[in-house]
């Protein structure tokens, strides 16, 4: 419901009139929110009754401007000719003789015709191992070939196919099991689940080594999180990464304490140092508590020792325990080599406001984009402010490409003027006030031009995870959560940890997810956390996920780029650098031995 207010001249807008107009605007916003909520409830009631929900009518295509006519002399995009077989490896060559060749004919060579085909068939090998009995009674058996995995009745090529179909092609366990049965492979659902989850210790060890190595050499990291249910309970998947690596950790919380624990992995200690004390003072921890903690031991091996120290000092208030623990975790990070100047680029969530915090401009502007105007004046005010924001964003983007100190004062002044203005509409003024409160984080690029202005890379990695979350339910076992493998509902052992891996690597080029050339603001990535909250439709559902990556040289931390996945999401997938290539097959066999 909209109320069309009369146009009140500026001379007649007394303080009382302005106050009344502000009350009316607030009421209209509230009414609009309630109308939307009522419509949602009506749709839900209709769904529960089996009725059709309110249809979503797309805007008319007649209002869109037609495409400009194509130049008749120009070639159609993608029509450039190329050799279609130049990149193929010929695996078999067959010479076809011409029947009934005339006697006077002259041989002119061959005309090639290349045919690509795919052969999918089971290969079942029975190894007949010789057995010999020595005179002294010793039983000798011939050893199996090196490419046979110890204790496994499934070959490495089959295991590679299963992992590739599951993690890279996103085939669920039920469909993968059905596919294997159709190909003639005799395998049970339990054995398939074990192949996907067990015997991956070497890979999990490499994952555990990735995050501390990356933090030690990175100038900044992007962070974001999304929902990740485990054993039917709510949880969260936190992404930490940049253009060189990606780390995913599934936990039960999304607090700052949890974020610092994830950053600190694989270490488990708590340290009190200058960084710790400075954090306590910024968080206004009482001086008496700080003095207590500064006296005595300053390093604690694990959580139990730290909690015991807090109880010994009588520090039991929840807020004091939380701030003290956060500071000690931050001190542990610095003690293990993480730079205090490491930039944490986030969507503005408070739990990520540690070290040198930077905020995403697209998330800062998004509340304005979601406002629904209820008058022409309101619409014009929204458009004006958004235009000013994106003009400043464009200039900041230019500053990143060519940092000039002389432009810094002008950009800061424009930001301050933007946030200080008041439009008379509380919804708009609230957004501007919030941006002003995050001034340092939004203008971090002026000090650190290498930091992107958005978190599109992080959201792009999480979007692939969210897309798979819509299809099926939660993880069930510890190994399943550690590798983001969804098992049958009845397998419910324990709780799991994390998923780490590399992304496409630096040679993947500068694209929309690269910090060197992000997209224009209207094309910014969507909120991965808001994208789909779907659950499994029933019991027995599976989920799949994982990591794609190149190999890691831990000494110099160079990423060997892996092939870009079929989808354009660039999300890392588990184990791909080893098992998705026959060239790395021996390395995979060695890790399973």
KOLVEXZA-252893 format. One line per 4 residues: number of its first residue (from 1); their letters; for each residue x negated, y, z of C-alpha. Coordinates in nm, 3 decimals. Layout:
<rs>
NUM = A = X:Y:Z; ...
</rs>
This chain:
<rs>
1 = XXXX = 0.000:0.000:0.000; -0.141:0.336:-0.101; -0.040:0.676:0.024; -0.100:0.953:-0.227
5 = XXXX = -0.211:1.252:-0.027; -0.155:1.602:-0.164; -0.457:1.796:-0.283; -0.548:2.023:0.009
9 = XXXX = -0.757:2.328:-0.088; -1.090:2.363:0.087; -0.983:2.690:0.251; -0.693:2.513:0.426
13 = XXXX = -0.904:2.224:0.558; -0.932:2.334:0.918; -1.106:2.109:1.173; -0.765:1.973:1.277
17 = XXXX = -0.671:1.894:0.917; -1.002:1.720:0.857; -0.955:1.512:1.171; -0.603:1.413:1.064
21 = XXXX = -0.727:1.320:0.716; -0.998:1.103:0.870; -0.734:0.925:1.083; -0.522:0.867:0.772
25 = XXXX = -0.821:0.726:0.580; -0.903:0.491:0.868; -0.543:0.373:0.882; -0.536:0.312:0.507
29 = XXXX = -0.853:0.107:0.528; -0.708:-0.097:0.813; -0.381:-0.151:0.628; -0.571:-0.268:0.323
33 = XXXX = -0.774:-0.514:0.529; -0.457:-0.651:0.690; -0.289:-0.689:0.351; -0.583:-0.890:0.224
37 = XXXX = -0.578:-1.106:0.537; -0.203:-1.166:0.504; -0.250:-1.270:0.141; -0.522:-1.517:0.244
41 = XXXX = -0.295:-1.668:0.509; -0.005:-1.690:0.263; -0.229:-1.872:0.016; -0.342:-2.111:0.289
45 = XXXX = 0.017:-2.183:0.393; 0.109:-2.246:0.030; -0.184:-2.486:-0.005; -0.084:-2.678:0.309
49 = XXXX = 0.274:-2.704:0.179; 0.150:-2.829:-0.155; 0.260:-2.514:-0.336; 0.063:-2.318:-0.591
53 = XXXX = -0.144:-2.028:-0.460; -0.123:-1.681:-0.603; -0.283:-1.692:-0.950; -0.596:-1.494:-1.018
57 = XXXX = -0.537:-1.296:-1.333; -0.853:-1.202:-1.516; -0.881:-0.850:-1.657; -0.773:-0.806:-2.015
61 = XXXX = -1.043:-0.868:-2.272; -0.887:-0.601:-2.492; -1.030:-0.331:-2.265; -1.390:-0.444:-2.318
65 = XXXX = -1.586:-0.264:-2.583; -1.659:-0.476:-2.891; -2.012:-0.580:-2.972; -2.198:-0.358:-3.216
69 = XXXX = -2.215:-0.505:-3.565; -2.529:-0.705:-3.640; -2.765:-0.589:-3.907; -2.695:-0.812:-4.209
73 = XXXX = -3.064:-0.815:-4.300; -3.175:-0.919:-3.948; -3.222:-1.284:-3.861; -2.994:-1.452:-3.616
77 = XXXX = -3.156:-1.483:-3.271; -3.320:-1.820:-3.230; -3.325:-1.894:-3.602; -3.705:-1.877:-3.639
81 = XXXX = -3.826:-2.201:-3.793; -4.073:-2.422:-3.610; -4.215:-2.766:-3.656; -3.972:-2.993:-3.474
85 = XXXX = -4.218:-3.281:-3.433; -4.545:-3.096:-3.373; -4.528:-3.141:-2.996; -4.425:-3.508:-3.005
89 = XXXX = -4.658:-3.795:-2.918; -4.612:-4.077:-3.168; -4.592:-4.402:-2.970; -4.528:-4.637:-3.261
93 = XXXX = -4.588:-4.620:-3.634; -4.413:-4.845:-3.885; -4.503:-4.856:-4.253; -4.205:-4.921:-4.479
97 = XXXX = -4.284:-5.080:-4.814; -4.093:-4.977:-5.122; -3.928:-5.283:-5.277; -3.955:-5.347:-5.651
101 = XXXX = -4.229:-5.094:-5.729; -4.252:-5.030:-6.109; -4.578:-5.160:-6.261; -4.700:-4.820:-6.388
105 = XXXX = -4.623:-4.634:-6.060; -4.906:-4.449:-5.878; -4.930:-4.459:-5.496; -4.898:-4.103:-5.353
109 = XXXX = -4.928:-4.166:-4.980; -4.644:-4.157:-4.728; -4.345:-3.936:-4.650; -4.304:-3.918:-4.271
113 = XXXX = -3.968:-3.939:-4.097; -3.979:-3.919:-3.717; -3.705:-4.077:-3.503; -3.683:-4.022:-3.126
117 = XXXX = -3.515:-4.287:-2.916; -3.491:-4.391:-2.553; -3.508:-4.746:-2.422; -3.357:-4.810:-2.079
121 = XXXX = -3.373:-5.172:-1.978; -3.477:-5.361:-1.667; -3.819:-5.519:-1.657; -3.828:-5.808:-1.411
125 = XXXX = -4.170:-5.964:-1.358; -4.229:-6.287:-1.168; -4.585:-6.307:-1.044; -4.690:-6.669:-1.005
129 = XXXX = -4.966:-6.637:-0.749; -5.207:-6.929:-0.731; -5.240:-7.096:-0.395; -5.546:-7.293:-0.293
133 = XXXX = -5.615:-7.495:0.017; -5.980:-7.513:0.124; -6.131:-7.823:0.287; -6.135:-7.642:0.619
137 = XXXX = -5.757:-7.582:0.599; -5.757:-7.217:0.489; -5.465:-7.117:0.262; -5.573:-6.880:-0.019
141 = XXXX = -5.321:-6.683:-0.228; -5.404:-6.471:-0.534; -5.356:-6.097:-0.463; -5.090:-5.893:-0.640
145 = XXXX = -5.187:-5.630:-0.900; -5.278:-5.284:-0.774; -4.961:-5.118:-0.910; -4.732:-5.340:-0.700
149 = XXXX = -4.633:-5.156:-0.382; -4.707:-5.361:-0.070; -4.394:-5.532:0.059; -4.172:-5.382:-0.210
153 = XXXX = -3.979:-5.577:-0.472; -3.928:-5.261:-0.678; -4.192:-5.127:-0.913; -4.337:-4.775:-0.910
157 = XXXX = -4.169:-4.680:-1.238; -3.828:-4.770:-1.097; -3.899:-4.575:-0.777; -4.013:-4.276:-0.984
161 = XXXX = -3.691:-4.296:-1.185; -3.479:-4.309:-0.867; -3.654:-4.009:-0.710; -3.639:-3.810:-1.034
165 = XXXX = -3.267:-3.878:-1.085; -3.186:-3.795:-0.724; -3.400:-3.488:-0.652; -3.444:-3.331:-0.994
169 = XXXX = -3.133:-3.436:-1.185; -2.907:-3.402:-0.877; -2.745:-3.744:-0.916; -2.567:-3.848:-0.597
173 = XXXX = -2.643:-4.180:-0.432; -2.311:-4.347:-0.531; -2.352:-4.247:-0.897; -2.719:-4.342:-0.895
177 = XXXX = -2.635:-4.681:-0.748; -2.369:-4.733:-1.014; -2.614:-4.630:-1.287; -2.877:-4.877:-1.165
181 = XXXX = -2.623:-5.157:-1.154; -2.515:-5.077:-1.511; -2.880:-5.097:-1.620; -2.906:-5.442:-1.465
185 = XXXX = -3.102:-5.355:-1.148; -3.005:-5.562:-0.843; -3.029:-5.314:-0.555; -2.811:-5.241:-0.252
189 = XXXX = -2.695:-4.904:-0.121; -2.909:-4.946:0.191; -3.223:-5.023:-0.011; -3.158:-4.720:-0.232
193 = XXXX = -3.129:-4.500:0.076; -3.454:-4.642:0.216; -3.640:-4.568:-0.108; -3.524:-4.207:-0.089
197 = XXXX = -3.600:-4.151:0.280; -3.864:-4.390:0.414; -4.236:-4.418:0.350; -4.285:-4.049:0.272
201 = XXXX = -4.521:-3.966:0.560; -4.797:-3.848:0.326; -4.563:-3.599:0.165; -4.426:-3.474:0.496
205 = XXXX = -4.781:-3.423:0.618; -4.855:-3.212:0.312; -4.536:-3.016:0.371; -4.643:-2.947:0.730
209 = XXXX = -4.976:-2.809:0.608; -4.822:-2.578:0.347; -4.658:-2.308:0.560; -4.959:-2.215:0.779
213 = XXXX = -5.184:-2.215:0.471; -4.943:-1.987:0.287; -4.896:-1.745:0.576; -5.273:-1.712:0.614
217 = XXXX = -5.315:-1.579:0.258; -4.982:-1.405:0.189; -4.931:-1.028:0.210; -4.553:-1.071:0.243
221 = XXXX = -4.283:-1.337:0.258; -3.914:-1.328:0.174; -3.673:-1.490:0.418; -3.307:-1.583:0.408
225 = XXXX = -3.080:-1.853:0.547; -2.762:-2.038:0.465; -2.540:-2.297:0.630; -2.671:-2.657:0.651
229 = XXXX = -2.452:-2.900:0.843; -2.614:-3.199:1.011; -2.424:-3.496:1.154; -2.101:-3.301:1.114
233 = XXXX = -2.222:-3.003:1.317; -2.304:-2.653:1.197; -2.669:-2.580:1.126; -2.880:-2.351:0.912
237 = XXXX = -3.139:-2.382:0.638; -3.402:-2.106:0.653; -3.608:-2.019:0.346; -3.954:-1.864:0.376
241 = XXXX = -4.156:-1.797:0.062; -4.278:-1.570:-0.212; -4.375:-1.612:-0.577; -4.637:-1.877:-0.486
245 = XXXX = -4.462:-2.106:-0.239; -4.130:-2.193:-0.080; -4.061:-2.344:0.262; -3.724:-2.473:0.382
249 = XXXX = -3.650:-2.558:0.745; -3.319:-2.705:0.865; -3.241:-2.621:1.226; -2.946:-2.582:1.460
253 = XXXX = -2.985:-2.205:1.510; -3.059:-1.887:1.317; -3.181:-1.675:1.609; -3.506:-1.479:1.616
257 = XXXX = -3.643:-1.735:1.861; -3.571:-2.010:1.607; -3.723:-1.806:1.322; -4.046:-1.754:1.516
261 = XXXX = -4.061:-2.124:1.601; -4.029:-2.207:1.231; -4.304:-1.959:1.142; -4.530:-2.105:1.411
265 = XXXX = -4.509:-2.462:1.281; -4.681:-2.703:1.308; -4.822:-2.553:1.630; -4.631:-2.579:1.957
269 = XXXX = -4.817:-2.343:2.193; -4.724:-2.009:2.353; -4.984:-1.731:2.379; -4.991:-1.400:2.568
273 = XXXX = -5.209:-1.138:2.397; -5.189:-0.772:2.293; -4.928:-0.847:2.026; -4.716:-1.024:2.286
277 = XXXX = -4.730:-0.736:2.534; -4.656:-0.478:2.262; -4.347:-0.676:2.158; -4.224:-0.698:2.518
281 = XXXX = -4.260:-0.324:2.557; -4.072:-0.252:2.230; -3.791:-0.480:2.345; -3.780:-0.299:2.682
285 = XXXX = -3.861:-0.600:2.894; -3.880:-0.472:3.256; -4.232:-0.360:3.351; -4.226:-0.580:3.662
289 = XXXX = -4.164:-0.890:3.446; -4.441:-0.788:3.205; -4.686:-0.745:3.493; -4.596:-1.089:3.630
293 = XXXX = -4.656:-1.256:3.294; -4.985:-1.075:3.229; -5.134:-1.213:3.550; -5.249:-1.574:3.542
297 = XXXX = -5.277:-1.814:3.246; -5.225:-1.672:2.897; -5.198:-1.990:2.688; -4.948:-2.275:2.724
301 = XXXX = -4.967:-2.598:2.526; -4.596:-2.654:2.467; -4.242:-2.548:2.553; -4.233:-2.748:2.875
305 = XXXX = -4.544:-2.571:3.011; -4.407:-2.229:2.911; -4.066:-2.289:3.067; -4.235:-2.417:3.381
309 = XXXX = -4.436:-2.093:3.404; -4.120:-1.883:3.371; -3.948:-2.080:3.649; -4.258:-2.049:3.865
313 = XXXX = -4.244:-1.669:3.832; -3.869:-1.662:3.898; -3.786:-1.531:3.547; -3.443:-1.686:3.490
317 = XXXX = -3.224:-1.414:3.334; -3.127:-1.517:2.985; -3.234:-1.191:2.823; -3.569:-1.186:3.001
321 = XXXX = -3.640:-1.550:2.910; -3.548:-1.487:2.544; -3.763:-1.173:2.502; -4.055:-1.327:2.689
325 = XXXX = -4.041:-1.642:2.473; -4.014:-1.441:2.150; -4.321:-1.239:2.243; -4.522:-1.549:2.334
329 = XXXX = -4.428:-1.713:2.004; -4.534:-1.398:1.818; -4.863:-1.405:2.008; -4.913:-1.769:1.904
333 = XXXX = -4.862:-1.672:1.540; -5.132:-1.405:1.559; -5.365:-1.638:1.750; -5.339:-1.893:1.468
337 = XXXX = -5.449:-1.649:1.201; -5.129:-1.482:1.079; -5.188:-1.113:1.007; -4.998:-0.862:1.225
341 = XXXX = -4.940:-0.672:0.899; -4.757:-0.961:0.733; -4.443:-0.812:0.577; -4.113:-0.995:0.636
345 = XXXX = -3.869:-0.902:0.359; -3.510:-0.988:0.450; -3.149:-0.889:0.389; -3.162:-0.670:0.701
349 = XXXX = -3.059:-0.938:0.953; -3.186:-0.856:1.300; -3.354:-1.191:1.367; -3.611:-1.118:1.095
353 = XXXX = -3.716:-0.779:1.235; -4.066:-0.885:1.341; -4.415:-0.788:1.229; -4.384:-0.543:0.934
357 = XXXX = -4.015:-0.569:0.849; -3.888:-0.473:0.501; -3.522:-0.464:0.397; -3.344:-0.547:0.072
361 = XXXX = -3.186:-0.251:-0.109; -2.921:-0.462:-0.278; -2.790:-0.583:0.058; -2.801:-0.230:0.195
365 = XXXX = -2.580:-0.104:-0.089; -2.350:-0.406:-0.105; -2.093:-0.278:0.152; -2.025:0.015:-0.081
369 = XXXX = -1.976:-0.217:-0.378; -1.720:-0.417:-0.179; -1.512:-0.115:-0.080; -1.174:-0.094:-0.253
373 = XXXX = -1.086:0.274:-0.305; -0.739:0.386:-0.201; -0.742:0.730:-0.363; -0.911:0.907:-0.650
377 = XXXX = -1.113:1.114:-0.403; -1.231:0.802:-0.225; -1.322:0.639:-0.557; -1.519:0.943:-0.669
381 = XXXX = -1.708:0.959:-0.337; -1.804:0.589:-0.361; -1.922:0.630:-0.720; -2.127:0.940:-0.634
385 = XXXX = -2.307:0.779:-0.340; -2.375:0.456:-0.530; -2.516:0.655:-0.820; -2.752:0.840:-0.585
389 = XXXX = -2.863:0.514:-0.425; -2.945:0.347:-0.755; -3.120:0.657:-0.887; -3.345:0.647:-0.580
393 = XXXX = -3.386:0.269:-0.622; -3.498:0.316:-0.982; -3.758:0.573:-0.879; -3.884:0.347:-0.599
397 = XXXX = -3.915:0.069:-0.852; -4.123:0.301:-1.070; -4.334:0.388:-0.766; -4.409:0.016:-0.715
401 = XXXX = -4.542:-0.009:-1.068; -4.746:0.314:-1.047; -4.803:0.415:-0.683; -4.879:0.786:-0.658
405 = XXXX = -4.919:0.938:-0.313; -4.794:1.272:-0.438; -4.447:1.124:-0.501; -4.409:0.979:-0.153
409 = XXXX = -4.291:1.297:0.023; -4.026:1.360:-0.244; -3.891:1.003:-0.220; -3.874:1.022:0.159
413 = XXXX = -3.693:1.358:0.144; -3.438:1.221:-0.105; -3.374:0.920:0.117; -3.322:1.138:0.423
417 = XXXX = -3.085:1.371:0.233; -2.890:1.072:0.105; -2.840:0.923:0.452; -2.761:1.257:0.622
421 = XXXX = -2.476:1.354:0.391; -2.119:1.309:0.514; -1.838:1.243:0.269; -1.546:1.259:0.513
425 = XXXX = -1.472:0.888:0.457; -1.575:0.676:0.758; -1.632:0.364:0.547; -1.888:0.542:0.327
429 = XXXX = -2.048:0.743:0.607; -2.094:0.423:0.809; -2.295:0.263:0.529; -2.515:0.572:0.494
433 = XXXX = -2.569:0.583:0.869; -2.674:0.215:0.868; -2.920:0.282:0.586; -3.069:0.569:0.785
437 = XXXX = -3.112:0.339:1.084; -3.319:0.104:0.863; -3.529:0.383:0.713; -3.867:0.227:0.788
441 = XXXX = -3.767:-0.113:0.649; -3.609:0.027:0.331; -3.907:0.257:0.261; -4.170:-0.008:0.340
445 = XXXX = -4.255:-0.011:-0.030; -4.412:0.334:0.002; -4.684:0.187:0.226; -4.696:-0.157:0.062
449 = XXXX = -4.613:-0.132:-0.312; -4.659:-0.508:-0.358; -4.343:-0.577:-0.154; -4.030:-0.621:-0.372
453 = XXXX = -3.719:-0.409:-0.320; -3.485:-0.707:-0.307; -3.464:-1.069:-0.188; -3.350:-1.215:-0.520
457 = XXXX = -3.629:-1.474:-0.518; -3.527:-1.610:-0.177; -3.159:-1.613:-0.269; -3.236:-1.785:-0.598
461 = XXXX = -3.412:-2.066:-0.414; -3.130:-2.101:-0.163; -2.860:-2.086:-0.430; -2.963:-2.427:-0.560
465 = XXXX = -2.927:-2.561:-0.205; -2.586:-2.395:-0.167; -2.467:-2.534:-0.498; -2.542:-2.887:-0.379
469 = XXXX = -2.381:-2.817:-0.042; -2.050:-2.761:-0.220; -2.054:-3.111:-0.365; -2.098:-3.319:-0.051
473 = XXXX = -2.132:-3.308:0.323; -2.411:-3.296:0.576; -2.732:-3.487:0.635; -2.704:-3.784:0.867
477 = XXXX = -3.046:-3.910:0.980; -3.376:-3.759:1.087; -3.551:-3.872:0.769; -3.260:-3.753:0.558
481 = XXXX = -3.270:-3.405:0.710; -3.648:-3.385:0.678; -3.628:-3.459:0.305; -3.281:-3.311:0.242
485 = XXXX = -3.147:-3.656:0.147; -2.781:-3.732:0.216; -2.716:-4.085:0.338; -2.399:-4.288:0.397
489 = XXXX = -2.181:-4.170:0.683; -2.250:-4.472:0.905; -2.627:-4.409:0.921; -2.654:-4.164:1.212
493 = XXXX = -2.992:-4.196:1.388; -3.121:-3.857:1.504; -3.208:-3.500:1.420; -3.463:-3.380:1.163
497 = XXXX = -3.693:-3.096:1.079; -3.803:-2.924:0.761; -3.856:-2.924:0.387; -4.153:-2.754:0.224
501 = XXXX = -4.282:-2.723:-0.130; -4.426:-2.503:-0.399; -4.228:-2.307:-0.654; -4.316:-2.256:-1.018
505 = XXXX = -4.650:-2.090:-0.945; -4.809:-1.768:-1.062; -4.833:-1.868:-1.428; -4.458:-1.904:-1.456
509 = XXXX = -4.451:-1.544:-1.576; -4.283:-1.229:-1.454; -3.910:-1.284:-1.448; -3.610:-1.170:-1.256
513 = XXXX = -3.736:-1.344:-0.941; -4.090:-1.207:-0.964; -4.192:-0.929:-0.725; -4.356:-0.751:-1.016
517 = XXXX = -4.043:-0.700:-1.221; -3.711:-0.742:-1.047; -3.376:-0.697:-1.222; -3.176:-0.381:-1.230
521 = XXXX = -2.957:-0.332:-0.921; -2.618:-0.436:-1.065; -2.776:-0.765:-1.175; -2.912:-0.847:-0.831
525 = XXXX = -2.880:-1.195:-0.692; -2.569:-1.290:-0.501; -2.556:-1.366:-0.131; -2.655:-1.729:-0.106
529 = XXXX = -2.509:-1.752:0.241; -2.168:-1.649:0.113; -2.176:-1.875:-0.189; -1.954:-2.169:-0.114
533 = XXXX = -1.868:-2.299:0.231; -1.726:-2.626:0.099; -1.736:-2.954:0.289; -1.718:-3.312:0.176
537 = XXXX = -1.372:-3.425:0.076; -1.389:-3.737:0.291; -1.600:-3.994:0.472; -1.887:-4.151:0.285
541 = XXXX = -1.996:-3.846:0.088; -2.361:-3.779:0.010; -2.566:-3.470:-0.051; -2.890:-3.432:-0.229
545 = XXXX = -3.162:-3.173:-0.230; -3.535:-3.139:-0.245; -3.843:-2.968:-0.366; -4.009:-2.908:-0.699
549 = XXXX = -4.370:-2.820:-0.698; -4.715:-2.821:-0.836; -5.002:-2.976:-0.646; -5.186:-2.784:-0.374
553 = XXXX = -5.556:-2.714:-0.348; -5.565:-2.653:0.029; -5.916:-2.506:0.029; -5.841:-2.219:-0.208
557 = XXXX = -5.458:-2.238:-0.194; -5.400:-2.236:-0.568; -5.066:-2.349:-0.701; -5.074:-2.581:-1.001
561 = XXXX = -4.757:-2.486:-1.186; -4.502:-2.758:-1.240; -4.265:-2.769:-1.534; -3.964:-2.542:-1.498
565 = XXXX = -3.655:-2.744:-1.400; -3.361:-2.782:-1.633; -3.163:-2.532:-1.429; -3.280:-2.172:-1.405
569 = XXXX = -3.280:-2.155:-1.028; -3.650:-2.228:-0.973; -3.577:-2.397:-0.641; -3.860:-2.638:-0.536
573 = XXXX = -3.773:-3.007:-0.538; -3.924:-3.274:-0.316; -4.213:-3.492:-0.435; -4.190:-3.390:-0.800
577 = XXXX = -4.559:-3.306:-0.827; -4.643:-3.672:-0.756; -4.372:-3.911:-0.860; -4.208:-3.749:-1.159
581 = XXXX = -4.506:-3.808:-1.385; -4.661:-4.135:-1.498; -4.998:-3.957:-1.496; -4.976:-3.916:-1.116
585 = XXXX = -4.840:-4.263:-1.061; -5.159:-4.398:-0.904; -5.162:-4.112:-0.650; -4.806:-4.201:-0.551
589 = XXXX = -4.893:-4.570:-0.515; -5.191:-4.485:-0.295; -4.976:-4.274:-0.062; -4.725:-4.558:-0.024
593 = X = -4.993:-4.818:0.055
</rs>
